[in-house]
Amino acid sequence: MIPALNPLVLSLKESATLAINVTARKMRAQGAEVYHFGFGESPFPVPPTIQSALRKNSHQNHYLPTQGLPQLCEAVASFYKDEFGCRFTPEDVFIGPGSKELIFQTIYLMEGPLLIPAPSWVSYGPQAALRGKTIVPVATSRDNDYKITPEALDEACYQLGQSQKLLILNNPNNPTGSVYTDQEMAQIAEICRAYHIVVISDEIYAMIDFTDKKQSSMHHYYPEGTIVSGGLSKSFSAGGYRLGILMIPDELAILKQALTSVISETYSCVSAPIQYAALAGYSDFESIRPFIKTCSQIHDFAGNYLHKRCIDMQLNCPKPQGAFYLFPDFDNYRPALKRNNIITGPQLSQHLLEKAHVAVLPASDFYLPATHLGVRMASVDYDGAVVLTNWPGGDKLSEAQIETLFPNLKKGADALEQFLDGL
Ligand SMILES: Cc1ncc(COP(=O)(O)O)c(C=O)c1O
């Protein structure tokens, strides 16, 4: 029997990030050495505060309120107030099984096209496609670290006319590692206000910021139209716990009502023990702060190590300022690649995997044209627990220590270099 499918799902494939993870792991299982720069997962262990709260709460077997455990909603609101100066109340907070699901539900509930910077995270587009939405990539340039400008956003909005618009802005950024400054945020906010755009500010990498400044959020400049998302997955190193948060301002109260209904008719609530574990993380953040600071320094080191190697290979690549990604392009090798019949990003990624055993994702998975000869590299292919225990501080690392603590970053960069030299 061939069941008829919803036409909106027909064009979807497995998410590129999850697919590359499966391929790289399969190659490793077959004995191949693979340098896995394709998947962005925190390599560190879950902080002990959260792990022990999870153990203590394994008996929690009741369904929890749709919006989330009330104490957790309170703890999240006050964490965001203390750490980021946000003005959300506990009633604004929603707990979901990962911010990915909460972002999807928000997209699902909203009318109008979805604007996203090009490049942007792989999943926004397919999520919008599942709702039959038009996706409008906003152009960026390498010279501006692939961040949108007010002018580019204005142009895209102007072309769209009167319809309601949704924008997702991710800061710090996957796939580029860029971080918006306060001034940039303030200027973009004015365009959002002018067009009454509803903004999802995806702040899942909020505490992985190497700029030493307080995280800049659209919420500070455009609170009435900005929804903030985050969760345990990246800075708290607990992606597999599947706990995300979403905070919706009162001005968008109708969305809160609708989201409550949709959650109650879909996943009901997030697993109770996980919510209690998250409660420990958000309410006793002081016990986790040093861990997060050290992990962030390690991410900074790893990103900058790969960045330096890319620059030494004549790749063009903005210096990562947060998250754990780099977005190099191979423009300087375009003629040499063409001689080898490589003219698109997907071909380049395929060759890198087959010939150099370096797993990366092509820029076209992030809404850039196929001929953009760029890739996204994740800088987390190392054993986070080992690095944490032996971390002497980034500026104190010798070449030998880099080889011991980050063997795959070193070997992967060497393999990439050899591939380019052999062209
Ligand atoms: C930019 C971005 N947003 C959202 C997510 C979703 O995170 P989660 O669903 O684990 O909260 C990810 C995960 O990779 C991401 O990179």
The ligand as a Tripos MOL2 file, in Angstrom:
@<TRIPOS>MOLECULE
LIG
   16    16     1     0     0
SMALL
NO_CHARGES

@<TRIPOS>ATOM
      1 C1         20.5990   27.9020   15.8100 C.3       1 LIG1
      2 C2         19.9280   26.8170   16.5460 C.ar      1 LIG1
      3 N1         18.7030   27.0460   17.0240 N.ar      1 LIG1
      4 C3         18.0110   26.0880   17.6840 C.ar      1 LIG1
      5 C4         18.5670   24.8390   17.8840 C.ar      1 LIG1
      6 C5         17.7130   23.7950   18.5710 C.3       1 LIG1
      7 O1         18.1790   23.4440   19.8040 O.3       1 LIG1
      8 P1         17.3100   22.5300   20.8010 P.3       1 LIG1
      9 O2         16.0980   22.0520   20.0790 O.co2     1 LIG1
     10 O3         18.2200   21.4290   21.1910 O.co2     1 LIG1
     11 O4         16.9300   23.4540   21.9440 O.co2     1 LIG1
     12 C6         19.8550   24.5630   17.3990 C.ar      1 LIG1
     13 C7         20.4470   23.2170   17.5540 C.2       1 LIG1
     14 O5         21.3990   22.8370   16.9270 O.2       1 LIG1
     15 C8         20.5540   25.5760   16.7260 C.ar      1 LIG1
     16 O6         21.7890   25.3880   16.2440 O.3       1 LIG1
@<TRIPOS>BOND
     1     1     2 1
     2     2     3 ar
     3     2    15 ar
     4     3     4 ar
     5     4     5 ar
     6     5     6 1
     7     5    12 ar
     8     6     7 1
     9     7     8 1
    10     8     9 2
    11     8    10 1
    12     8    11 1
    13    12    13 1
    14    12    15 ar
    15    13    14 2
    16    15    16 1
@<TRIPOS>SUBSTRUCTURE
     1 LIG1         1 GROUP 0 **** ****
